[in-house]
């Protein structure tokens, strides 16, 4: 198996460089942002550092929230519980902090006042959310690579050797294991499994989607969404890296170097498919599916037919993260430190905010969690930061905060 870090850097090269030299193609330059009148401003509240980490290890990490606390981990092995509201003293922001020897690569998942995390050494922990004390610990054979999922009393996890495992959520005992042969080269990390009505849906590194029994792990069906093409392992990567979505009797899937498709969840038959390459998580509503392709173009597709409604080119090559909902608007973040709010009906820009560090340079954003007007951001420097979204007074007065001649450079 290839080194996980080698896989990440090969992917980075593939995304930023497209056949330099003989092909005549050049380095991808992030698109300059055009001025807009933003409806929103972001006010900084607090920040806590979790130690250094690599963006390559962030795929399975999560920010978990309850009414008063947030829980966050870093690949450096730090797990913290923090107050959501700004405290009078910095030392009061942290409720508790645990440092693990191994890298944390999965979680935290919060359920019923328990936290579930996984490490690079194959350890799975169930912890008390009140103090971080261990409730149970399980040892698996390989590194955990996706966010765990809890359903029907079982914890479903994925490991770096291609396995999906169901653990008893009460004690960590392994209930069943499903194996899958991995290709020579694949993207770092994996999407969490999807559990619906006793069925487990898994997007595989080989370009397949599987439906398994959540009770036994028995395979109901599999469908190939992407076919490897090309001469090199890099060209033949076809990971289903985006999270699967089941809605209105359709299972939606997006693969790298493959297709965007709607499948029949009963048998895996295709309802429609379009050639499209992507690896970020996507969202949908009753009208459309909102997807980011590998060139960082945000696109909207009809749920029933796959017909494209619109595309937003302003984010091209800006290293976008996953698209998510924010009170009826689409929210995307880019690798240069900006948040963007987009109208789902036509793709028009509604708002923009720059999240900057103390040097006023953009943060590379890895995860965003929201609670009403509070935004919690995990960045590539392993900082967890809190912001408050507020109306932009200049927008209310009808004046743009940016000169009409000004362009924002990366």
C-alpha positions in Angstrom: 0.0 0.0 0.0 1.3 3.4 -0.9 2.2 5.8 2.0 -0.7 8.0 3.0 1.4 11.1 2.8 2.7 10.2 -0.6 -1.0 9.7 -1.7 -1.9 13.2 -0.4 1.0 14.9 -2.2 0.3 13.1 -5.4 -3.3 14.3 -5.2 -2.1 17.8 -4.5 0.2 17.7 -7.6 -2.6 16.3 -9.7 -5.0 19.1 -8.7 -2.5 22.0 -9.0 -0.5 20.9 -11.9 -2.0 19.6 -15.1 0.7 18.1 -17.3 3.2 20.9 -17.2 5.9 20.8 -19.8 5.1 18.9 -23.0 1.3 19.3 -22.6 1.7 23.1 -22.6 -0.7 23.4 -19.6 0.3 25.7 -16.7 -0.1 25.9 -13.0 -3.7 26.5 -11.9 -4.0 30.1 -10.7 -6.8 30.8 -8.3 -9.5 33.0 -9.8 -9.5 36.6 -8.5 -12.6 37.5 -6.5 -14.8 40.1 -8.1 -16.2 42.9 -5.7 -19.6 42.3 -4.2 -21.8 44.0 -1.7 -21.7 41.4 1.1 -24.7 41.1 3.3 -22.5 39.8 6.2 -19.5 40.6 8.3 -17.7 38.1 10.6 -16.7 39.3 14.0 -13.8 37.3 15.7 -14.7 36.0 19.2 -11.9 33.6 20.4 -9.3 31.2 19.2 -7.5 28.1 20.8 -4.6 26.3 19.3 -4.5 22.5 19.2 -1.0 21.9 18.1 0.4 21.4 14.5 -1.3 19.1 12.1 -1.4 18.2 8.4 -4.4 19.0 6.2 -3.9 15.5 4.7 -5.1 14.0 8.0 -8.3 16.1 8.3 -10.7 14.0 6.3 -12.1 12.1 9.2 -12.1 15.0 11.7 -15.1 16.8 12.9 -16.4 19.6 15.1 -19.1 18.3 17.4 -21.5 20.7 19.2 -24.1 20.6 22.0 -26.0 23.4 23.6 -23.0 24.9 25.5 -19.9 23.1 24.4 -17.9 22.1 21.3 -15.5 19.2 20.9 -12.7 19.1 18.5 -9.6 17.0 17.7 -6.4 17.5 15.8 -4.2 15.1 13.9 -1.5 16.0 16.4 -3.4 13.9 19.0 -5.1 16.7 20.9 -8.8 16.3 21.9 -10.5 19.3 23.6 -13.8 20.3 25.0 -14.4 24.1 25.0 -17.0 26.6 25.9 -18.9 27.9 22.8 -19.2 31.4 24.3 -16.2 33.7 24.8 -14.8 33.4 28.3 -13.3 36.2 30.4 -9.9 34.5 30.5 -8.2 32.4 27.8 -7.5 29.6 30.3 -11.3 29.3 31.0 -12.1 28.6 27.3 -10.9 25.0 27.6 -13.1 22.7 29.7 -10.8 19.7 29.4 -7.9 18.7 27.2 -6.4 15.2 26.5 -3.2 14.6 24.5 -2.8 11.2 22.8 0.4 9.7 21.6 -1.1 8.6 18.3 -2.6 11.0 15.7 -6.4 11.4 16.0 -7.8 10.7 12.5 -11.5 10.1 13.1 -14.0 12.1 15.1 -15.1 13.3 17.5 -18.6 12.0 17.1 -21.0 13.2 19.8 -23.9 11.0 20.9 -25.8 10.8 24.2 -23.0 12.7 26.0 -20.4 10.3 24.7 -17.6 11.0 22.3 -16.2 8.5 19.8 -12.8 9.0 18.2 -10.3 6.8 16.2 -6.5 7.0 15.9 -3.8 6.3 13.4 -2.9 3.2 15.4 -6.3 1.6 15.0 -7.6 2.5 18.5 -11.3 3.4 18.9 -12.3 5.2 22.1 -15.7 5.9 23.6 -15.3 8.8 26.1 -17.3 10.8 28.5 -18.1 14.2 27.1 -18.0 15.6 30.6 -14.4 14.9 31.4 -12.9 12.7 28.6 -12.6 9.6 30.7 -12.5 6.3 28.8 -15.7 4.3 28.7 -14.3 1.6 26.5 -11.5 1.1 24.1 -11.2 -1.2 21.0 -8.0 -2.1 19.1 -8.4 -2.6 15.3 -5.8 -3.7 12.8 -5.5 -0.4 10.8 -5.8 3.3 11.0 -9.3 4.8 11.0 -9.8 7.1 8.0 -13.4 8.5 8.2 -15.8 10.0 10.7 -17.6 7.1 12.6 -21.3 6.7 12.2 -23.6 5.5 15.0 -26.9 3.8 14.2 -29.0 1.1 15.8 -26.6 0.6 18.7 -23.6 0.1 16.4 -20.6 2.2 15.6 -19.6 1.9 11.9 -16.0 2.8 11.1 -13.7 2.6 8.1 -10.0 1.7 8.2 -7.0 2.3 5.9 -6.9 -1.3 4.7 -10.3 -1.0 2.9 -12.4 -2.6 5.7 -15.8 -1.4 7.1 -16.4 -2.6 10.6 -19.5 -2.6 12.9 -18.7 -2.3 16.6 -21.1 -2.7 19.5 -21.6 0.9 20.7 -21.8 -0.3 24.3 -18.5 -2.1 24.6 -16.5 -1.8 21.3 -16.7 -5.5 20.4 -16.5 -6.1 16.7 -19.8 -7.4 15.3 -18.8 -7.9 11.7 -16.2 -6.9 9.1 -16.6 -6.2 5.4 -13.5 -6.2 3.2 -12.8 -4.7 -0.2 -9.7 -4.8 -2.3 -8.0 -1.4 -2.6 -6.4 -0.1 -5.8 -2.7 0.7 -5.9 -3.3 4.4 -5.4 -6.2 6.3 -3.8 -7.0 9.5 -2.1 -6.2 10.1 1.5 -9.1 9.5 3.9 -12.6 8.2 3.1 -16.1 9.4 3.3 -18.3 8.2 6.2 -20.7 5.4 5.5 -24.4 6.2 5.1 -26.9 4.2 7.1 -30.6 4.2 6.2 -33.4 1.7 7.1 -31.0 -1.1 8.0 -28.8 -0.7 5.0 -25.2 0.5 4.9 -24.1 2.4 1.8 -20.4 2.7 1.1 -18.4 4.6 -1.5 -15.2 2.7 -2.3 -11.7 3.7 -3.4 -12.1 1.5 -6.5 -15.0 3.5 -7.9 -17.7 1.1 -6.6 -20.7 1.8 -4.4 -21.8 -1.0 -2.1 -25.0 -1.7 -0.2 -24.5 -3.9 2.9 -26.8 -5.2 5.6 -26.2 -3.0 8.7 -27.0 -6.1 10.8 -24.6 -8.6 9.3 -22.4 -6.9 6.7 -23.8 -9.1 3.9 -23.5 -7.4 0.5 -26.9 -6.7 -1.2 -25.4 -5.2 -4.3 -22.5 -3.2 -5.8 -22.4 -0.7 -8.7 -19.4 0.7 -10.5 -19.7 4.4 -10.8 -16.2 5.2 -12.2 -14.0 3.1 -14.5 -10.2 3.6 -14.1 -8.6 5.0 -17.3 -5.1 6.0 -18.1 -1.6 4.4 -18.0 -0.5 5.5 -14.5 -1.9 4.8 -11.1 -2.4 8.5 -10.6 -4.5 8.8 -13.8 -6.5 5.7 -12.8 -7.6 7.0 -9.3 -11.5 6.8 -9.1 -12.3 7.2 -5.4 -15.8 7.8 -4.3 -14.6 10.3 -1.8 -17.7 12.4 -1.4 -20.3 11.5 1.1 -23.3 9.6 -0.3 -26.8 11.2 0.0 -30.1 9.3 -0.1 -33.2 11.3 -0.8 -36.6 10.8 -2.5 -35.8 7.2 -3.5 -32.5 8.1 -5.1 -28.9 7.4 -3.9 -26.6 10.2 -5.1 -22.9 9.6 -5.6 -20.0 11.6 -6.9 -16.6 10.0 -7.8 -13.2 11.4 -8.6 -12.3 10.9 -12.3 -15.8 9.4 -12.8 -19.4 10.4 -12.7 -22.1 12.2 -10.8 -25.0 9.7 -10.6 -28.3 8.8 -9.1 -28.8 5.1 -8.3 -31.8 3.0 -7.3 -31.0 2.3 -3.6 -32.8 -1.1 -3.9 -30.6 -2.6 -6.5 -27.9 -0.1 -7.6 -29.3 0.4 -11.1 -28.5 3.8 -12.6 -31.3 6.3 -12.8 -29.1 8.9 -14.5 -25.3 9.7 -14.7 -23.2 12.6 -15.9 -19.4 12.7 -16.5 -18.1 14.8 -13.6 -15.0 14.5 -11.4 -15.2 15.6 -7.7 -14.3 14.6 -4.2 -16.1 17.1 -1.8 -19.3 16.5 0.0 -22.4 17.9 -1.6 -25.9 18.9 -0.6 -29.4 19.0 -2.1 -32.9 20.4 -1.6 -36.2 19.5 -3.2 -35.1 21.0 -6.6 -31.4 20.5 -7.1 -28.2 18.8 -6.2 -25.3 21.3 -5.5 -21.8 19.9 -6.3 -18.3 21.2 -6.5 -16.2 19.7 -9.3 -12.4 19.1 -9.2 -11.8 22.5 -10.8 -13.7 24.2 -7.9 -16.7 25.1 -10.0 -20.0 25.1 -8.0 -22.8 23.5 -10.1 -26.5 22.8 -9.6 -28.2 19.7 -11.2 -31.8 18.7 -11.4 -32.5 15.8 -9.1 -34.7 13.8 -11.4 -32.7 14.1 -14.7 -29.2 15.4 -13.9 -29.8 18.4 -16.2 -27.4 21.2 -15.2 -29.2 24.4 -14.0 -26.3 26.7 -13.4 -22.6 26.9 -12.7 -20.6 29.4 -10.6 -17.2 29.9 -12.0 -15.9 32.6 -9.6 -14.3 30.0 -7.3 -12.3 28.2 -9.9 -9.1 26.8 -8.6 -9.6 28.4 -5.2 -9.3 25.0 -3.3 -12.9 24.9 -2.0 -14.0 22.7 0.9 -17.3 20.9 1.2 -20.5 22.8 0.3 -23.1 23.0 3.1 -26.4 24.7 3.9 -26.6 27.9 5.9 -30.2 29.0 6.5 -31.4 28.4 3.0 -28.2 29.6 1.4 -25.2 27.6 0.1 -22.0 28.1 2.1 -18.6 27.3 0.7 -15.1 28.0 2.0 -11.9 28.4 0.0 -8.3 27.5 0.7 -7.4 31.2 0.8 -9.4 32.0 3.9 -12.8 33.2 2.5 -16.4 32.2 3.3 -18.9 32.6 0.4 -22.7 32.6 0.6 -24.4 31.7 -2.7 -28.0 31.8 -3.8 -29.1 28.2 -4.6 -31.7 29.4 -7.2 -29.2 30.9 -9.6 -25.7 30.7 -8.2 -25.4 34.4 -7.6 -23.2 35.7 -4.8 -24.9 36.9 -1.6 -22.1 37.4 0.8 -18.4 37.0 1.5 -16.1 37.2 4.6 -12.4 36.8 5.1 -11.2 34.8 8.1 -7.7 36.1 8.7 -5.0 35.3 11.3 -3.0 37.8 13.2 -0.9 38.5 10.1 -4.1 39.2 8.1 -3.4 36.3 5.8 -6.2 33.9 4.9 -6.5 30.7 6.9 -6.7 27.3 5.2 -10.1 26.2 6.4 -10.6 22.5 7.1 -13.9 22.2 9.0 -16.8 24.6 9.7 -19.6 24.1 12.2 -22.4 26.5 12.8 -24.9 27.2 15.6 -27.2 30.0 14.5 -24.9 33.1 14.0 -21.9 31.4 15.7 -19.3 29.8 13.3 -16.6 27.5 14.6 -13.7 26.9 12.2 -10.8 24.4 12.3 -7.9 25.5 10.1 -4.7 23.9 8.8 -2.7 25.5 11.6 -4.7 23.4 14.0 -6.5 26.5 15.5 -10.2 26.3 16.4 -11.7 29.8 16.1 -15.1 31.2 16.8 -16.8 34.0 14.9 -20.1 35.8 15.0 -21.9 36.6 11.8 -23.4 40.1 11.8 -25.3 42.2 9.1 -23.0 44.4 7.1 -24.1 48.0 7.7 -22.7 49.1 4.4 -24.9 46.6 2.6 -28.0 48.0 4.5 -27.1 51.5 3.4 -26.7 50.3 -0.2 -23.0 51.0 -0.4 -20.4 48.4 -1.4 -17.6 47.9 1.1 -15.3 47.4 -1.9 -14.3 49.8 -4.6 -15.9 49.0 -7.9 -12.4 49.0 -9.4 -10.9 46.7 -6.8 -10.1 43.0 -7.3 -9.3 40.7 -4.4 -6.1 38.8 -5.1 -5.4 35.4 -3.5 
